[in-house]
Amino acid sequence: MVSEIPTPSAQAGLRALQAMARHKTPLAALETFHAELGDVFRAQLPGFSPIILVGAEAARFVLVTSREDFRWRVDTDPVTHLLRFGVLVVDGEQHDTLRRQMNPALHKRMLAAYIAAMVRASDQVCATWQNGQTLDMLVEMRKIALLIIMETLYKVDFTPEMRPLWNTVLRTIQFISPGLWLIWRGTPRPGYARALRQMDDYLYRIIRARRTNLGTTEDLLGTLIHSGMDDGLIRDQLLTMLIAGHDTSTALLSWALYLLGQHSQILETARAEVDRIAGVEMPHAEHMHELTFLGNVIDEALRLYPPIHLSSRVAATALEFNGFRIPASSRVLFSIYLTQRHPAHWDKPGEFIPARFENKIEPYTFVPFGGGPRNCIGAAFAQVEAKIVLARILQQFDLSAVAGAQVHAHMGATLEPRPAVLMRVQRRGVFVKNQ
Ligand code: HEM
């Protein structure tokens, strides 16, 4: 028998609203619905009622077994308007061709070459930290992530643009974040045109500069130019990778620091490991396999606060999942967040326990980078980057959390710790090598 997808009762709706007000995030509402309705339900907002799927089986269904029955692209979504024909928002052959062209620059063998740039960017930002200063790690990690993505993938030093383009970057991210446009489609969205134009001007400028002096074709920008792509399509890929490749890492790094700040014992264990493995040396490729505890800290941060907390799709045809009917053209959201906190998959799901990653993790219960052929192209890059940046900070600084406004998971383009991750930094009395 095939059933209709359940929807929340009025009481559950009320409880969801209360939970949302208490925890300051719509994720709390989704948790309430999940607890009441199970792994398949319909969230009902006026004008927007997506089907939410949760759990390992749903992950396999959406990302792997039925992937051909789903589309990614929705022409009316702001992300499509912004990224146009970026690899993230196209489907079918067009997607697979772009993905093949872009894969080599993100391949594991390129990572060793990127590590030095990752250390340099971390050091450059850390060098501005004053002893005893309180910093917002959400801001500091964005600076590092921006420098890294621009230097590694495009061979561009972002330092001179950091200040002039800072608000442009934030505004661009805001443009694709969830908002009232989800409910009232087609409502005018004034106030973005200038930022989007500035972003385009910048990207076309770096494409033109590189065309006149191509140099290496190993990085992503070089690869794209070498492939014969026109400037417009290159711009789409550059913007896709700039946003997808730095906003996610910013979120991961700032959540990891937030969690370490709340768990001093785990912070100490992570630092002891970094001292033992890297000492005062610059972290390098071999260290990546050896920093296992730090790797578990990163995985546990990704589990609790996956920067991309859902995979959004549209059913290309009528489908069935676990006895439920999914009508054609339905918006289907696979919840990474709820899956990675599913009580059936995880013991003490809400607690920060990095050591749980010493055990075998069941397939599709931990999917912070998605899965199947549309998994994250930058997964290996992001994991190395997180290890390098955190190791470099732990080598050089004592960190302590500073009490401030309660941190909540803000649903922007990524899941961010807002309003800030305040930490006091104290330089350690060790001299670390920087080459
Ligand atoms: C902590 C860091 C990151 C996380 C958690 C993350 C997460 C994800 C997830 C969950 C997806 C799949 C979305 C879906 O199924 O709809 C994805 C796709 C993607 N990610 Fe990442 N990502 C991260 C870093 C990066 C980096 C560093 C880059 C680029 C250098 C990147 C570029 C992309 C692109 C282009 C796609 C689309 C792939 C495709 O459709 O073929 N991401 N990412």
Residues whose N, C-alpha, C, O or C-beta is under 5 A from the ligand:
A	BS01	HEM	V87 L88 R99 M241 A244 G245 T248 S249 L252 P307 I308 L310 S311 S312 V367 P368 F369 G370 P373 R374 N375 C376 I377 G378 F381 A382
